[in-house]
Amino acid sequence: MYPTTFVAIVLGFWSLFHLSHSFLLKTPYFGHRLESFILNNNLSISYFHVRWVTSRWNRLFIKLSRIWSPRLKLWFNCGILFAGAAMVGGTVTLIFTLHTTINTIFFKPSAVVPDKPVLSVVVPGVNLPLQDVAYLLPSILISAILHELGHAVAAVREGVQVNGFGIFAFLIYPGAFVDLNTNDMNKKSAMSKLRVYCAGVWHNFIICIIVSILLLGFPTIMYPFYHSSTSTVIVTHLIPNTPLSGTTGLQIGDRIAKIDSCQVSNASQWFNCIEKVKISSQWGSCMPLSKIKGQMSHTAFTSKIAKGSDTKPYRDCCNAQAPATHLCYEYISNGESERFACLPGRMMVSAHKDCMTKEDCLNKDGYVCAKAYTEPGLRFIRLVVHRSSAEAHNVLYIGDPTDILKAVTVSELIPRMSLFPVQMPRIIQRFLQYMFSMSAALALLNIVPCYALDGQWAFNAFLEGYTMFGDRVKRTTSNVILSIGTLLLGLNVLFGFIHMLIR
């Protein structure tokens, strides 16, 4: 699905939702019933936004505060210490990210952008695969609920009334909020306020620790159902319409043993082998020179310009009548200049010994090392694949090795029984990774001294209780710091969008 299609679907859904809502409210039969339903369930509907709030969870907050009451004070005091460190760390991170982004956009336009920046703007379909929306949205919602749960339990523990707990959706993004009694909060000491305001990011930090432990011990946790392979990796996901799929290509559940001559023993080695293929010379096959000459019926040069390449035009030695299974091969015979022949690629791979130079062919007379001759920037790659109980077979691919990483997702966890889905470890790991990212983002960014974030209230509570300034100086200091923090966050978002669009 293209990003524009995804945006059109989202906008179309909301347009249909609002039109239906407006139409039903005006009908004699449904109008009163719908309005009563919205009021009775504390629903609020506006453009691209739906919100639901309830006070039914208040009993849960009271129970949680009573169960752990003796230890909650220490627990939330630890949250204050973390929030102080996170406020400084989040601000420094925003400064560093803004500096890096501006430097990349204006001063190093041709520099390679890191694959994993510290912070980045996430837009589904642009810099986030659309299929990952299924992980992104639940992780945002769960992280937000647990964040607000921290505020609510801390507030009840400090004697602040919770008016309600709510969940909302804006466009496609979910979220949560807690409505605290303002009069109760204003009467509390600065320390009590800090416990409440810092509890959310503290809980997000704890989520990050729990998720990290789960990810580190993931193979052990999954051991009863999946075992770790030491000789292959299993394919758990293929992007649609990739050249690597098809009847002779990869399928979900295939086990990849080698990439060219590089042994793929685990998921880490999978990435290492791809990097090795990118920088190493093209491998070839030992071939009798007489057999090459016998296969040259489709050999005839045709010039092809390599798109986007600054190198000389690429010349294909396979003529227009050559079968799709044939490739142009390059070889050197008896010290002569390079020669070319159009040969069947699968036969070359399966029937002859691999080589890098002629010496690898055991110096047999009449043998040459024939290598696939591809367009600049592309490689002829062989993946040795096991499927069920069948013998290993070769999946051949011509392209950029980096594209394999984008098209194929692998895991080293193999199901112990066919009953267990191959994709399950990947799904769980992917969700945990998003949980970590979203919780870490909330823990760092929400405590930055910025208007409308927890950092605003936490910073004001700190000024109120732990500085000797007068009220006027406190207000001035608060306005200056919060304005700087808001500007810093806004610039990060603005230049993050620009950076994303020019990549």
N, C-alpha and C positions, 0 to 999 in steps of 0.2 A: 504494500500500500504506500502510495506517495504521500509526502507531508501535506500537500495541498488537499488531497482527498481526505486525509484525516481531519484537517481543519474544517473542511466543508461538512463532514459528518457531524463534528461537534457543534458547529454553528447551526446546522440543520436540525439537530436534536433539540437544542435550546429554543430555536424559533418555533418548532412544532409544539414543544412543551408550553411555551408562553401563550401561543395562539389557542391551544386547547384549554388552558387555564382560564383565559379571558372569555372564551366562548361559553364554557360551562358555567361560569359565574353569572352570565347574563341570561341563561335559560331559566324559565320558571320552575322546572322540576328539580334540576341539579344545583342551581345557584345557591339556595339556602342550605342545602345539605352539605355542599362542598365548603361553604364558608364556616359552617358549624364544625365540620371535621378539622379544618385548619386551626380554628380557635381552640377547640378542645384538646388538640394534640400539640399545642404551642409551636405550630409551624409558621415560618415566615418566608415568603416568596417574593423575590425581586429579580431584576434582569440578571441572568446568568448566575443566580445565587439562590440557594435553598438552605434554610437553617431550622434546626429542631433543638428545643431546649426542654429539659425536664428536671424536676426536683426529686424524682423517685430514687436517684442514686445517693441522696444525702444520707440515708441510713447506712449504706455501704461505707461512706467516708467516716461516719461516726464509729462504726464497728472497727474499721482499720486503725483509727486513731486510738481507740481504747485497748485493742489487742496488744499493740506495740508501744503503748504510752510511755512506759519507763525508759525506753531506749530511743524514742523518736526525737527527743531534744538533742541528744548527741548526734543522731543521724542527720538531722537538718542543720546542725552546727557545722558538720563536715561539708554539707552542701554549700554553706556560705563560703568556706575556705576554697572549695573548688570553683565556685562562681567568681570569686575575686581573681583567681588565676586565669579562668577562662575569659574574663572581661579583658584582661591585658593580652592574653594569647589570641583571642578573636580579633582584637583591634590590630595587633601586629600582623596577623594573617591577612586581614583586609588590606593593610598598607602594602605588604609584600606582593599580594595578588594584583593589586592595582598597578604597582610599579612594573611588574612582569608583563602584564597585559598591555599597558601603554608602550613599553619598550618594544614589545613584539609587533604591535600595530604600526607604530610610527618610525621606529629606528631600525628594526630588523625584519622587514616584510618577507624576506626569503628564508628566514631562519626556520628550522624545524620546530613545530609546536609540540610540547610534551604531550604524550598520550594520556597522562593522568595528572592534570593540574591539581593544585591544592584545593581551589574552589573554582567552580564554573557554573554558568547559567545552563540549566537543563531544559531543553524543549523537545518533547516527543516528536520523532520524525525528522528532526534536524541533526541534533547531536546525541540523540537517544533512540535506539531501535524501537519501533512501534510495539514489537512483541514484548519489550521490557516494561511497557506501561502496566502490565498485569502484576509486576513486582513493585513498581514504583508507587502506585496509588495505595495499595494496602500497607506498605511500609510507612508511608507518610501518615496515614490515618492512625495506625497503631502507635507510632512514635508520638504523635500529637496527643492521643488519648492518655498514654502513660505520662506524658509531660504535664498535662492538665490534672491528672490524678494526683501527682505530687503536690501541685498548688492546693488542691482541695483538701487533702489529708493534712497538710501543714496548716492550712487555715483553720480547720476544725480543731486541731490540736492547740492552736493559739487562741481559741475562743472566738473566731470570726465566723459569722453566719454565711453559709453557702446558699445563695438564692437559686442557683440552678447550674446544671452541667449540660453543654450542648455540643452538637456535631453539625458541621456545615459542608456544603460543596460549592465551590466557585469554579465555573467552567468545568474542567475535569479534575481539579485538585480538591481533595477532602481536607478537613481540619477539625479541630475541637477547641472548646473554650470553656472556662468556668467563670460564673458570675458571682463575685464576692460582694458582701455588704460594705459599701464605701464608708459609712459612719463607723462601723466596727473597726475597719482597718485604720482609719485616722486616729482612733483612740489608742492604738497599740504603740509599744515602744519601738525604737528603731531596730533593735535586735529581732523582735517578733516579726516586724515587716520583712526584714532580710530573710528570715527563715521561710516565709511564705513565697516571696518573690524569687528566691534562688532554688526552691525545691524542684521546679520544672526541669531546669537544665541539669541539676544534680541527678535526677532520675534518668535523663537521656544519657548521661555519662555512664551510669550503672548499666544501662541497656547495652552500651558499646562494650563494656567489660564482659558481660554475659555472652554476647554474640561472639566476641573474640575467642572466648574459651570454647564455645560450641564449634567454631570454625577450626580451631587448632586441634580439637579432639574429634573432628568429624569422622575420620575413618574408623576410630574406635567405637564411636556411637553407632555407626552403621554396620559394624562387624557382624552382628547376627544375621543380617540380610544381604550384605555386599562384602566381597573380599577385595583387597588391594592387589592388583596385578603387578608383576615385576618384569613383564616381558612385552606387554602391549597396552594400548589405551583403547577405550571403547567410544564409538561415535554416539553422542547423545542428542545432537541437534545439527540440522543442515538448513541454511537459509534457502528460501524457495528459489527455484530456477537457477541454482548454481551449476556451472559446468562440471562440477565434481560429482553431481548426482546423475541418475539415469540407470539404464539396464546394465551398463558396464562400469558404472561409477560406484560411489559410496552409498550406503544405506544406513539408517539408524540401527545400531546394534552391531555394526561391523567393528572388528578389532584390528587396529593398525599396528603393525610390527616394525615397519621401517619407512623412512622417507629417503629415497635413493639408497645410500649405503649406511645411513645413520640409524642406529637402533633406538626405537621409541619405547623406553621401559616404563615411563610414568608421565604424568601431565607436565611436569617441569621439563623433562627431556623433549617433549613434543615441541615446546617453544624453542629450546636450544637447537633442535634439528632444523627447524625452519630458518633460524638465523644462520646456521651453518650452510644450508643450501644457498642462501642469498649471497654469501661472500665467497663460496668455493667455486672452482671451475666446473664447467658443464661436464658431467660424466658421459661416457660413451660405451660402445659395445665392440668387442673383438669380432672382426668379420673377414672372411676370406675375400681377397680382392677379386677373385674370379666370380664369386657370388654377387658382389656389388655390380660388376659389369653385366651380369645376367639379369639384374633387376632395374636397369636404367631406361626402360622403355618409356617412362613418364618424365624423364629428366629433360627439362628445357627451362632456361632462365626467364623469369618475368620480373620486372622491376616493381617494387612496392615501397611507397614512402611510409616510414614509421611515423604515425601521427604524434605530434607533440615532442618529437625527438630532435635534438640538435646534431645527431650523428649522421653519417652518410646514409643514403637510401638503402633499405633492406632489399635484397634480391632473393626471391624464392625460386628454387631449382625444380619445383614440381609444376608441370604444365596444367592447363585447364582440364585435361582429361584424367588427371591423377585422382584415384579414389581418396575419400576423406580420411582413410586410415594411413595414408602415406605422408611422410615428413621429409623435408630436405635435410640431408646429412652431409657433413664436411669431414674430409679425411686427407691424410698426407701419405703418399706412397713413395718409398725409396728416395727420400730427401727431395722429392719434387715439390713444387708449389701446391697450395691447397687445391683439392678437387671437390666436386659436389655430385651427389646422386640422390634421386628421389626413391626412398625405400619404405617398406611397410613398418611402421613404428612398433607395433605389438610383436611382430616376428623378431625384430632386432633386440627387443628387451628380453624376451623369453628364451630365445634359442642360443644366445651367445654370452660369453663372459664379460663382466663389467670391466671398464678400463678408464684411465685418465690419460695415459700416453701409450705408444706402441709397445714400450717395454713391459707393460702390464699384460700383454698378450703372449708372454713367455718367449718373445723373440721368434715366434714361428714365422718361417718364410711364407710369404704370400698373404699374411694377415696384417690388417691395419686397424687402428682405433677410430671408428666412425662415430662422430658426435652430432647430435641434432643441432641444426643451424636455425636459430629462432630470431625473431625480431628483437631489436635492442630493448633491454629491460625485462625481457621474458625468459623463462627457463622451461626446459622439458624435464618434468618431475615424475618420478615413479613412487607410488605408495603401495607397499606390500600389505595386503589385507587378508584377514581370516574371517570367514563367514560360516557360523554354525560349525558343523563337522566337516565341511568341504575343505579341500586343499587351498593353500594360499594362492591368491591371484593378484595380478597387478592392475592398479588403477592409474591411468596415465593422464597427465595434466600439463597443458602449456599455458603459462601465464606468470604473473608476479607472485612469488612465494608468499608475500604478505597477505594476498587475497585469500589464501587457504585459511589463515587464522580468522579472517572475517567470516568465511563461509562455513567453517566446521568448528563445532564445540566438542571437546573430548573429556573423558574422565578416566581415572585409573581404577574406579570402583566398579567391579563386575558383579552382576546379580548372582546369588547362590542358587536361585531357582528361577525358572522362566516366569513364575507367578509375579515376581517383583519387577516393576517397570524399569527399563534402562534409564529413562530420563529423570527418575525420582531424585537421586542424589544431586543432579545438576539443578533441579527446581528448588530444592531445599537450600543448597549452597547459594544460589543466586538471590533467593529471598533474604537469607541472612546477610549477604553482602549489602543489599539495599537497606536493610534495617540498620546496619552499622553506619552507612553513609548518611541516611536521613537523620538518625539520632545524633550523630556527630555534628551535622550541620546545625541542628536545633541547639545542641549544647554550646557550640561556639558562637553562632550568629545571634541567637536570641538574647544573650546576655551582654552584647556590645552596647555601650551607652548610646542609644538611638531612640528617637521618639516612636511610641506605639509598640515598643518591644519591652520584654522584662527588664532589660538593661536600664531603661529610663527610670522605672520605679526603684530598682535596686540601688542605682547610683544616687538618686534623691534621698533614699533612706539612709545611705552611708553619709551623705553630706549633713543630713539632719541630726544624726546621733553621734557622729565621730569627728566633727570638725568644730573649731572654735569661731568660725566666721559669723558675722551678723546675718540676719535674714536677707538683707539686700544683696550682700556678697554671695550668699548661697544661691539665690535665684539667678544672679548674673553668671556665676560659675556653672550652674546647671544648664542654663540656656546655651552658653558657649560650647561646653563639652558635648551636649546632646545634638547641637547643630552640626558640629564637626563630625560626630559619629554618623548622623543621618546623611550628611553629604558624602562621607566616605563609602557608606553602604550603597547609596544611590549611584555614585560614580562606578563602583564595581559592577552593578547591574547593567548600567549603560554601556560601559566598555566591554563587559562580558558578552552582550548581545552583538556589538560590532565585531569583536574577535571571532565569535561563532559564525557570523555571516561571511567573513572574508576568508575563512579557512578553506 
